[in-house]
């Protein structure tokens, strides 16, 4: 599939995942520490991202254990980066909650697209 088709689909999937992430984060920060809330919201957004990207963006069917494992490894890596960027921005600008969220999300989004396209859902050349 071409980048021209994948990128718009990835963006729709991403907005869905980020929406899940943001709403969950905003709900949980009243009850949990910001790093824990951000981690949990990222995981919920990641589940949405996996399902939409696997079956729609990259049309990778059927479900393969190695894809699921690669996705988890990718998202655990980008989760760490996401939480770290969120923390760093909040440390630097304590009142800039949305800036921190957007910078963390933007960083992990770029890394996730590259990882999914070229590693997780990479098309096999026969």
C-alpha positions in Angstrom: 0.0 0.0 0.0 1.3 3.5 -0.8 2.3 6.1 1.7 -0.4 8.4 0.0 -3.1 6.0 1.2 -1.5 5.0 4.5 -0.7 8.5 5.9 -4.3 9.8 5.9 -5.5 6.6 7.4 -2.8 6.8 10.0 -3.8 10.3 10.9 -7.5 9.3 11.3 -6.4 6.3 13.5 -4.0 8.7 15.3 -6.7 11.2 16.1 -8.9 8.4 17.4 -6.1 7.1 19.6 -5.1 10.6 20.8 -8.7 11.4 21.6 -8.9 8.3 23.7 -5.5 9.2 25.3 -6.5 12.8 26.0 -10.0 12.2 27.4 -8.7 9.4 29.6 -5.7 11.5 30.8 -7.9 14.4 31.7 -10.3 12.2 33.7 -7.5 10.3 35.5 -5.3 13.3 36.6 -7.8 14.1 39.3 -7.2 10.7 40.9 -3.7 9.6 39.9 -0.3 11.2 39.7 0.3 12.8 36.3 2.9 10.2 35.2 0.6 7.3 36.1 -2.4 8.9 34.5 -0.3 9.6 31.3 1.0 6.1 31.2 -2.5 4.6 31.6 -4.1 6.9 29.1 -1.3 6.1 26.6 -2.0 2.4 27.0 -5.7 2.8 26.2 -4.9 5.0 23.2 -2.4 2.4 22.1 -5.1 -0.3 22.0 -7.2 1.9 19.8 -4.2 2.6 17.6 -3.3 -1.1 17.2 -6.8 -2.1 16.1 -7.4 0.7 13.7 -3.8 0.7 12.2 -3.6 -3.1 11.9 -6.9 -3.7 10.2 -7.5 -0.4 8.3 -4.3 1.7 7.9 -1.9 -1.1 7.0 -4.5 -3.8 6.2 -2.4 -6.4 8.0 -4.7 -9.4 8.2 -4.9 -12.0 9.9 -3.7 -11.3 13.5 -0.1 -12.5 13.9 1.6 -13.1 17.2 4.8 -11.5 16.0 3.0 -8.3 14.9 1.3 -8.0 18.3 4.6 -8.6 20.0 6.4 -6.0 17.8 3.6 -3.5 18.4 3.9 -4.0 22.2 7.7 -3.5 22.0 7.3 -0.4 19.9 4.6 1.1 22.1 6.4 0.3 25.4 9.4 2.1 23.9 7.4 5.1 22.8 5.4 5.1 26.0 8.6 5.7 27.9 9.5 8.5 25.5 5.9 9.9 25.7 5.9 10.0 29.5 9.5 11.5 29.6 8.6 14.3 27.2 5.4 15.0 29.1 7.4 15.2 32.3 10.2 17.3 30.9 7.8 19.9 29.5 5.8 20.0 32.7 9.0 20.3 34.7 10.1 23.2 32.5 6.7 24.8 32.2 4.6 23.6 35.1 1.3 25.2 34.0 1.5 24.1 30.4 -0.5 20.8 30.6 -1.7 20.9 27.0 1.7 21.8 25.6 3.2 18.9 27.5 0.5 16.6 26.2 0.9 17.7 22.6 4.7 17.6 22.6 4.6 14.1 24.1 2.0 12.9 21.7 3.7 14.5 18.7 7.0 12.8 19.5 5.5 9.4 20.0 3.3 9.7 16.9 6.2 10.2 14.6 8.1 7.3 16.1 5.0 5.0 16.0 4.3 5.7 12.3 7.9 4.9 11.4 7.9 1.8 13.6 4.6 0.4 12.3 5.3 1.1 8.6 8.8 -0.3 8.5 8.7 -2.9 11.3 5.4 -4.0 12.9 3.2 -4.2 9.8 6.0 -4.4 7.2 4.7 -6.1 4.0 6.5 -9.3 3.2 8.2 -9.3 -0.3 7.7 -12.6 -1.9 
